[in-house]
């Protein structure tokens, strides 16, 4: 899109929003001084790649003969897109798949690797051509931290321990000699390890008490090797299951865990039974309920963080929301086990809102993983053979990367309400940070699909001369990018923020994500 066309889109979007929000109240916001020691971890913007549908095969791992740039079979156009947003960590091989995955089947000559059935996701035949070495090569190309999930549900302590030795030791043991034979002479030094996944469900249907005993046994044999100190991660709660977190924090010694996970998805209907809601073609009722359900993340994180504080007052254990995102019905005509869904402006608003929540809990939330990176659930990238598009959610991560490892700045404001069908939710959410150069970034999300918001923002202690911004919006919350029109929704320049003395005046369009930079 050329510059003139971009400016026309911005003008049209702002004009519409201003007309809709002419009578809107002014929100008084204050950006407070931060604590230089409290940073928004870059790992909050982590991603997830499970052997599910077309995330790996037909996604990262190109089909033979596909006319796209490749290194081996790793699809480089996807790599370049994810490098641009500085993906900080990538979780693999699952998910539910992790607790049926036996890593040793995925190393050595590809032609000799045994096949298996992916019983969780469509009963497809898994040929193990994408295994440990291929995943770590992908991480190297991305410049990202690998986050491995060990098989606790159907695996053994010895299997996990061997995997760690294979990857991290440099002594002449059988595991290390095999790794060298398979083409990697030096240790990979993989530090992030999830000990099981969803152990309350597909990872074994365990009780919290039973899992904590299993975890302690596995963690005992999860050894550090020279140059690699492990970050052992506990398989944590499903949604607001407070008992699971309480039991883990009470029963597992703090020195045996670096992190504790939480899985919390946003379902448009709010129900796992029956229809979850459509990804496209939805009305304002489903839009409102999706955002209402998304905002529950704040209360869920607050509740788990409070339990962790009881046992870990110094906040040494990280809370990792390593599965989150919008989960809708699959696209009509696609394999129901592949979880392929389109990605609308609504999803972008969910992404911006959720990342704001995580940023504002950065004292405890040190990592998160959107489900998933490519072609599955709330994906960043969709592919159709040679074609590839970036979703509105991708563009939110692009805008928000300015917060990675930046100093957290608290905000004070009272949000106006967005009302629908007799219910109300806050229309505005936001987060702020200061980067190493001293630039302040403010990310703002207006959930109201009809009204613009006017903000008057005080910034005590912040000295700035210029304000610039980028805007993500569209004519409808149900708009999305297609392979025929891949740029329907993309960021454009935002000119709705003005410096007025020491304050900032902002007109925030309806249904929009805006990120401002103050220098």
TORMARLO-136639 format. One line per 5 residues: number of its first residue (from 1); for each residue x, y, z of C-alpha. Coordinates in Angstrom, 3 decimals, padded with zeros to 6 digits, m for minus. Example, Ala and Ser with C-alpha at 12.3 -4.5 7.8 and 13.67 -1.06 7.14 Angstrom:
1> 012.300 m004.500 007.800; 013.670 m001.060 007.140
END
This chain:
1> 000.000 000.000 000.000; 001.495 003.357 m000.971; 001.808 006.266 001.449; m001.085 008.249 m000.030; m003.408 005.270 000.238
6> m002.299 004.644 003.822; m003.007 008.267 004.740; m006.437 008.011 003.096; m007.238 004.896 005.163; m006.140 006.640 008.360
11> m008.164 009.770 007.573; m011.266 007.727 006.785; m010.952 005.620 009.931; m010.386 008.652 012.144; m013.190 010.654 010.549
16> m015.637 007.793 011.115; m014.481 007.318 014.686; m014.641 011.037 015.467; m018.167 011.275 014.077; m019.260 008.273 016.104
21> m017.658 009.514 019.305; m018.417 013.217 019.194; m020.232 013.153 022.523; m017.790 010.821 024.277; m016.523 011.769 027.749
26> m012.878 012.663 028.309; m010.877 010.002 030.137; m008.295 011.349 032.573; m005.235 009.093 032.459; m001.948 009.343 034.317
31> 001.273 007.531 033.446; 003.091 006.970 036.732; 006.847 006.687 037.330; 008.068 003.098 037.245; 010.577 000.988 039.107
36> 013.714 000.445 037.033; 013.914 m003.114 038.409; 010.450 m004.105 037.187; 010.533 m004.984 033.498; 007.919 m006.325 031.109
41> 009.530 m009.606 030.140; 009.972 m010.077 026.428; 008.853 m013.686 026.958; 005.257 m012.529 027.452; 005.167 m012.391 023.634
46> 006.122 m016.061 023.170; 004.533 m018.356 020.591; 003.438 m021.995 020.405; 004.010 m024.637 017.712; 002.305 m027.975 018.304
51> 002.121 m030.983 016.017; m001.492 m030.107 015.315; m003.225 m029.547 011.989; m001.035 m027.499 009.651; 001.122 m025.708 012.199
56> 004.215 m027.854 011.560; 003.411 m029.883 008.434; 002.091 m027.471 005.830; 003.205 m024.574 008.010; 006.764 m024.246 009.307
61> 007.724 m027.502 007.545; 007.039 m027.104 003.828; 005.606 m029.949 001.829; 008.109 m031.450 m000.667; 008.147 m029.573 m003.972
66> 006.460 m026.442 m002.646; 007.748 m023.367 m004.448; 008.641 m021.208 m001.435; 012.030 m020.145 m000.005; 013.321 m022.924 002.237
71> 016.269 m024.018 004.326; 015.972 m027.771 004.184; 012.195 m027.866 004.525; 011.892 m024.940 006.945; 009.735 m022.290 005.301
76> 011.740 m019.073 005.294; 008.958 m016.597 004.485; 007.341 m017.572 007.787; 010.707 m017.332 009.527; 011.287 m013.821 008.203
81> 007.814 m012.684 009.294; 008.350 m013.970 012.842; 011.877 m012.569 013.036; 010.423 m009.129 012.297; 008.341 m009.230 015.478
86> 011.210 m010.687 017.558; 009.481 m013.828 018.814; 011.250 m014.388 022.159; 010.474 m018.083 022.745; 008.751 m020.934 020.917
91> 007.021 m023.823 022.723; 007.118 m027.328 021.188; 006.047 m030.167 020.525; 002.776 m029.540 022.395; 000.235 m029.315 023.890
96> m001.567 m032.608 024.186; 000.739 m034.032 021.523; 003.730 m033.665 023.874; 002.495 m036.406 026.199; 002.347 m038.916 023.347
101> 005.616 m037.799 021.744; 008.764 m039.886 022.108; 011.680 m037.679 021.167; 014.017 m040.487 020.131; 011.676 m041.344 017.236
106> 012.407 m037.887 015.794; 016.214 m037.956 015.526; 018.599 m039.653 013.103; 018.143 m040.181 009.354; 014.626 m039.132 008.402
111> 014.000 m042.243 006.302; 014.681 m044.443 009.331; 012.411 m042.635 011.774; 009.325 m044.628 012.819; 005.875 m043.290 012.030
116> 003.140 m042.769 014.621; m000.522 m041.813 014.775; m001.341 m038.351 016.056; m004.224 m039.600 018.152; m005.069 m036.212 019.627
121> m005.376 m034.244 016.425; m007.198 m035.965 013.594; m005.582 m039.439 013.769; m003.148 m038.340 011.079; 000.047 m040.221 010.310
126> 003.052 m038.455 011.841; 006.279 m039.337 010.022; 008.582 m037.665 012.572; 010.477 m035.855 009.799; 010.260 m032.711 011.940
131> 012.001 m033.603 015.191; 014.359 m032.181 017.774; 017.166 m031.108 015.422; 014.725 m029.539 012.971; 012.946 m027.636 015.738
136> 016.187 m026.309 017.170; 017.352 m025.290 013.696; 014.071 m023.374 013.348; 014.702 m021.659 016.693; 018.213 m020.762 015.591
141> 016.878 m019.214 012.376; 014.304 m017.266 014.396; 016.837 m016.216 017.021; 014.422 m017.461 019.686; 014.590 m019.462 022.918
146> 013.366 m023.066 022.569; 010.790 m024.165 025.142; 010.453 m027.956 025.214; 007.623 m029.946 026.781; 008.702 m033.281 028.230
151> 006.451 m036.338 027.955; 005.166 m037.103 031.442; 001.793 m038.622 030.496; 003.029 m041.628 028.507; 006.793 m041.255 028.848
156> 009.312 m042.095 031.541; 011.759 m040.252 033.751; 014.592 m041.966 031.888; 013.257 m040.795 028.513; 013.149 m037.172 029.678
161> 016.550 m037.414 031.337; 018.073 m038.884 028.168; 016.626 m036.047 026.083; 018.219 m033.481 028.380; 021.559 m035.287 028.262
166> 021.361 m035.614 024.473; 020.856 m031.872 024.142; 022.918 m030.375 026.929; 025.871 m032.605 027.845; 029.271 m032.576 026.158
171> 030.770 m035.714 027.669; 031.366 m038.871 025.642; 028.195 m040.634 026.746; 026.090 m042.744 024.367; 023.486 m039.939 024.163
176> 026.079 m037.303 023.302; 027.859 m039.558 020.797; 024.499 m040.122 019.093; 023.845 m036.377 018.918; 027.246 m035.815 017.327
181> 026.601 m038.610 014.869; 023.314 m036.892 013.994; 025.168 m033.765 013.001; 025.429 m031.456 016.024; 028.813 m031.594 017.737
186> 028.222 m028.956 020.432; 025.514 m028.993 023.128; 022.299 m027.176 022.275; 022.028 m025.811 025.848; 018.230 m025.929 026.079
191> 017.191 m024.439 029.411; 013.368 m024.107 029.226; 011.630 m027.401 030.081; 007.960 m027.992 030.772; 007.514 m031.069 032.956
196> 004.280 m032.347 031.431; 001.368 m030.490 029.859; m002.211 m030.168 031.085; m001.579 m032.982 033.541; m005.107 m032.398 034.855
201> m006.480 m033.389 031.420; m004.914 m034.771 028.246; m001.566 m035.106 030.033; m002.844 m037.875 032.307; m006.086 m036.814 034.049
206> m004.139 m036.531 037.298; m005.239 m034.962 040.548; m003.203 m032.012 041.756; m001.791 m034.042 044.647; m000.730 m036.909 042.401
211> 000.832 m034.609 039.812; 002.955 m032.761 042.355; 004.491 m036.052 043.472; 005.103 m037.051 039.846; 006.590 m033.626 039.137
216> 009.033 m033.840 042.048; 010.246 m037.224 040.817; 010.769 m035.966 037.262; 012.351 m032.696 038.425; 014.849 m034.633 040.535
221> 016.245 m036.222 037.366; 016.105 m033.016 035.306; 019.804 m032.264 035.686; 021.754 m029.122 034.994; 024.785 m029.527 032.745
226> 027.828 m027.242 032.505; 026.740 m023.996 030.868; 023.035 m024.838 031.079; 020.951 m024.177 034.173; 017.475 m025.597 033.634
231> 014.291 m023.606 034.040; 011.948 m026.326 035.275; 008.326 m025.458 034.585; 005.346 m026.973 036.417; 002.227 m027.960 034.457
236> m000.229 m025.552 036.052; m003.919 m024.857 036.282; m006.812 m024.979 033.854; m008.442 m021.545 033.984; m009.502 m020.512 037.464
241> m008.711 m023.833 039.182; m007.259 m022.298 042.332; m006.804 m025.664 044.055; m004.312 m026.801 041.406; m002.111 m023.749 041.920
246> m002.438 m023.934 045.698; m001.430 m027.605 045.723; 001.554 m027.052 043.429; 002.846 m024.079 045.410; 002.347 m025.880 048.710
251> 003.812 m029.265 047.732; 006.667 m028.434 045.366; 009.813 m026.827 046.844; 010.513 m023.441 045.303; 014.030 m024.539 044.325
256> 012.528 m027.274 042.136; 010.566 m024.928 039.888; 011.356 m021.828 037.869; 007.829 m021.394 036.520; 004.212 m022.481 036.865
261> 001.871 m022.479 033.879; m001.718 m021.402 033.360; m003.995 m022.179 030.395; m006.848 m019.775 029.725; m008.638 m019.553 026.378
266> m011.262 m017.081 025.160; m014.365 m018.800 023.756; m016.926 m016.529 022.088; m019.853 m018.484 023.569; m018.001 m019.230 026.795
271> m018.783 m022.949 026.478; m016.637 m025.976 025.606; m019.732 m028.011 024.761; m021.561 m027.343 021.515; m020.616 m024.404 019.335
276> m017.806 m022.145 020.526; m018.886 m019.447 018.058; m017.886 m018.519 014.530; m014.557 m016.962 013.593; m016.191 m014.727 010.985
281> m019.678 m013.467 010.173; m020.575 m012.927 013.833; m022.845 m010.201 015.183; m022.346 m007.709 017.995; m023.726 m010.218 020.521
286> m020.834 m012.626 019.843; m018.381 m009.730 019.623; m019.432 m008.478 023.063; m019.391 m011.932 024.694; m015.931 m012.666 023.243
291> m014.454 m009.494 024.728; m016.284 m010.045 028.016; m014.764 m013.522 028.228; m011.347 m012.224 027.205; m011.348 m009.695 030.065
296> m011.731 m012.557 032.566; m008.005 m013.144 032.081; m007.271 m010.282 034.476; m009.269 m011.819 037.334; m007.853 m015.299 036.648
301> m004.246 m014.075 036.666; m004.907 m011.969 039.775; m006.299 m014.974 041.627; m003.425 m017.302 040.768; m000.821 m014.609 041.481
306> m002.317 m014.050 044.949; m002.020 m017.771 045.729; 001.586 m017.810 044.513; 002.334 m014.767 046.698; 001.350 m016.758 049.805
311> 004.174 m019.236 049.226; 006.592 m017.096 047.215; 006.597 m013.552 048.577; 009.760 m012.683 046.650; 008.097 m013.662 043.350
316> 010.884 m016.025 042.345; 008.518 m018.394 040.523; 007.290 m017.113 037.160; 003.667 m017.442 036.103; 003.625 m018.537 032.446
321> 000.321 m018.306 030.587; 001.679 m020.689 027.985; m001.627 m021.291 026.200; m004.034 m018.454 025.519; m006.061 m017.017 022.659
326> m009.417 m017.093 020.907; m010.820 m020.580 020.235; m013.727 m020.686 017.778; m015.398 m023.334 015.653; m013.192 m024.476 012.769
331> m013.661 m023.044 009.308; m016.479 m024.850 007.441; m015.203 m027.754 005.348; m011.899 m028.144 007.214; m010.775 m031.082 009.340
336> m012.297 m030.546 012.812; m009.124 m031.993 014.367; m006.945 m029.350 012.711; m008.417 m026.336 014.592; m008.036 m024.013 011.592
341> m009.858 m020.704 012.052; m009.818 m017.278 010.450; m008.562 m014.243 012.339; m010.520 m010.995 012.488; m010.146 m007.514 013.931
346> m011.983 m008.926 016.969; m009.039 m011.292 017.508; m006.603 m008.398 017.277; m008.543 m006.563 019.996; m008.405 m009.713 022.147
351> m004.638 m009.935 021.569; m004.007 m006.293 022.456; m006.226 m006.529 025.550; m004.590 m009.745 026.750; m001.062 m008.437 026.261
356> m002.029 m005.305 028.203; m003.252 m007.537 031.038; 000.011 m009.488 031.052; 002.071 m006.285 030.940; 000.173 m004.954 033.937
361> 000.910 m008.190 035.847; 004.588 m008.255 034.861; 005.682 m008.599 038.487; 004.451 m012.213 038.292; 003.717 m012.999 034.622
366> 007.131 m013.608 033.071; 006.079 m015.524 029.983; 003.132 m016.463 027.771; 002.504 m018.362 024.544; m000.231 m017.559 022.065
371> m001.943 m020.649 020.659; m000.693 m020.973 017.947; 001.906 m019.562 015.568; 000.751 m020.909 012.181; m002.603 m022.195 010.826
376> m004.022 m023.218 014.224; m006.451 m021.315 016.480; m005.542 m017.612 016.858; m002.618 m017.846 014.459; m000.148 m015.144 013.505
381> 000.330 m016.614 010.019; m002.017 m018.483 007.667; m000.842 m020.420 004.619; m002.446 m021.981 001.550; 000.279 m023.874 m000.279
386> 002.603 m021.135 m001.618; 000.399 m018.312 m000.333; 000.971 m016.759 003.079; m000.766 m013.952 004.950; m000.236 m012.089 008.212
391> m003.287 m011.932 010.456; m004.530 m008.927 012.446; m003.164 m010.685 015.547; 000.310 m010.724 013.971; 000.106 m006.964 013.553
396> m000.692 m006.506 017.264; 002.471 m008.387 018.192; 004.337 m006.192 015.721; 003.008 m003.066 017.460; 003.608 m004.397 020.988
401> 007.201 m005.559 020.535; 008.274 m002.127 021.846; 007.357 m003.375 025.343; 009.830 m006.275 025.290; 012.149 m006.021 028.326
406> 011.125 m002.389 028.855; 010.567 m000.764 032.261; 006.944 m001.088 033.359; 005.071 002.189 033.905; 001.827 001.962 035.922
411> m001.302 003.707 034.606; m004.172 005.303 036.494; m007.547 005.871 034.810; m011.222 004.992 035.011; m012.531 003.399 031.852
416> m015.835 004.366 030.233; m018.236 001.477 029.760; m019.228 m000.345 026.603; m022.790 m001.587 027.065; m024.666 m004.222 025.105
421> m027.711 m006.342 025.897; m027.989 m005.133 029.474; m024.336 m005.894 030.269; m021.306 m003.639 030.520; m017.560 m004.062 030.156
426> m014.704 m001.520 030.325; m014.263 000.044 026.886; m010.617 001.008 027.425; m007.555 m000.970 028.460; m003.922 000.063 028.257
431> m000.326 m000.520 029.350; 002.844 001.557 029.236; 006.614 001.119 029.376; 009.905 002.980 028.985; 012.639 001.437 026.847
436> 016.395 001.624 027.349; 016.664 004.747 025.204; 014.153 006.551 027.421; 011.286 006.458 024.907; 007.863 005.872 026.464
441> 005.360 003.587 024.730; 001.647 003.574 025.456; m000.571 000.783 024.078; m004.279 001.552 024.029; m007.263 m000.635 023.087
446> m010.772 000.700 022.548; m013.249 m002.192 022.610; m016.300 m000.067 021.889; m017.228 m000.764 018.244; m019.210 002.476 017.936
451> m017.609 005.274 019.958; m014.248 006.970 019.890; m012.630 007.798 023.239; m011.015 011.101 024.158; m008.096 010.877 026.584
456> m006.199 013.564 028.437; m003.027 011.995 029.701; m000.685 013.370 032.345; 002.878 012.051 032.370; 004.586 013.235 035.569
461> 008.343 012.879 035.222; 008.219 012.161 031.484; 009.877 014.706 029.241; 009.024 014.372 025.582; 009.110 016.538 022.487
466> 007.381 014.372 019.905; 004.593 011.800 019.792; 004.075 009.337 016.960; 001.790 006.360 016.694; 000.447 003.423 014.726
471> m003.171 002.349 014.422; m004.867 m000.975 013.733; m008.574 m000.856 012.891; m011.060 m001.596 010.114; m014.613 m000.807 009.062
476> m016.029 m003.811 010.968; m014.876 m005.913 013.908; m015.541 m008.996 011.758; m013.189 m007.912 008.944; m010.223 m010.190 008.222
481> m007.374 m010.701 005.784; m007.754 m013.208 002.941; m005.257 m014.682 000.508; m006.903 m012.571 m002.198; m006.856 m009.415 m000.018
486> m004.083 m009.980 002.534; m003.750 m006.300 003.549; m007.345 m005.500 004.481; m006.206 m004.989 008.087; m002.690 m003.705 008.721
491> m001.120 m000.959 010.839; m001.105 002.600 009.521; 000.228 005.892 010.836; m001.844 007.429 013.648; m002.133 011.193 014.013
496> m004.775 011.371 016.739; m002.367 012.176 019.588; m001.116 015.707 020.254; 001.229 017.201 022.839; m000.517 019.911 024.853
501> 001.917 021.441 027.291; 003.144 018.611 029.506; 000.073 016.491 028.740; m001.045 014.318 025.854; m004.421 014.622 024.148
506> m005.580 011.467 022.376; m008.625 010.645 020.279; m008.798 006.865 020.207; m010.935 005.506 017.347; m013.648 002.931 017.948
511> m012.619 m000.752 017.780; m008.924 000.010 017.564; m005.469 m000.785 018.844; m003.067 002.168 019.022; 000.561 002.233 020.158
516> 002.160 005.618 020.802; 005.842 006.509 021.109; 006.905 009.555 023.100; 010.441 010.867 022.660
END
